[in-house]
Each structure stands twice: as structure tokens, then as C-alpha cells.
């Protein structure tokens, strides 16, 4: 699951990147408003974490522009502007939640999870491919009703494959969605898929994770072969 952080305080942005990556998210960073708006338009993000006072274009205008364009990505405003009128303006221009600096990191993560759950009310709350299911909000995987313990990275890889069930997903796409920006080695994907096969396929005598030669991988419903 990918998150965009638009924050001009470089040290804070790096801290958020490190912390959210440890939580299993893939994180993109933008340090000015215009770049942040461009990335929010072009990327596939579960949530945007947005500062208000940004160079180039402020957070209020980013919120308003995204909503005018029909972009419904959840937005969490994270800012030092903590007046009630600041909060009201941010929410009125399209933000979904508001957290003032200095903030509690556990509260930030909990609010991000809450935004993902709300978004899941529109999208299917559980991704199912045959008897393999992924509860995206709770980050729980089950096969044939049996819970399968996955690391955050493994869950992210399987989530993208489940969202595109039956389709070939390239290693580059999996790297983009499940790893930090500096991860470029496709061997990372191969190693993670190898572990996933042991956990969700071999343990249940299944072959749902298929290799698509020259491209990447595909997740299919293979119950008839079980």
C-alpha cells in the first residue's frame, strides 16, 4: 500500500518515510506543493499526508484542486497550523482528517489506518481470489479460512496481485508498490514471491501464484487443481 507524504521539512519527511516504511507502507515524498499535486494526480496512493504551508502551492489549494478533479484519495493534513479556523478550512477544501504538529506517531498511524478503512467502505473490504482472502484494512491473510502470517512486505506484494487477479503484474510494478523508492533490484520481488509460495501455496497444496515468463507474476483461483 503506497502513501504520499507532501512535507517541506526534510528531516520530518525522512522520519515519516522511515517510520511508515517500517509499518509496511511504501512511501513517496514531495517537498513542495506543485510537485506534491503532480504526484497525487499521477500516482496510486492509499492516503496523502499533506502539510499546509508549502512552497509553490499551499495545502489548501492542493486539496481543493484534487477534489475539483474528482480525485477521492483520502487526505490527512499534518501541519503546525492548529487554529480552529485552519482546521475548518482544510476540511472544507477537501481534507478527510487533520493532525496538528507536534503529533503522536502512534496516533498518526492509527488515523492513517482509519482513513484506509473508510476508503475500504467504497472498495471491497476483503480481496478474494478463490479461497485466498486479504482483509486490507486489518492486514490479515487467510487461505481456506486458515490465517496465514505474512510480513508487511509480503502482504503488500500479495495485495497488488489480488487487486489484479488473473492479470500479469510486472516485477517493476511490484517493486513500485511494495518497496521504498530506492529499491530497484527485481531479485527482491523474486525472493519475496518464493516465500509467499511456501506460505500460501505449498502449505495448502496449491499453485495460485504463477510465473509469467518475461513479465512477472499472476494470482489465480486454482481450486480445481487443489
Secondary structure, DSSP 8 states (H G I E B T S, - for coil): -EEEEE-S-HHHHHHHHHHHHHTT-EEEEE-SHHHHHHHHHHS--SEEEE-SS-SSS-HHHHHHHHHHTT---EEEEEES---HHHHHHHHHTT-SEEEESS--HHHHHHHHHHHHHHHHTTS-SEEEETTEEEETTTTEEEETTEEE---HHHHHHHHHHHHTTTS-EEHHHHHHHHS-TT---HHHHHHHHHHHIIIIIGGGT---EEEETTTEEEE---GGG-
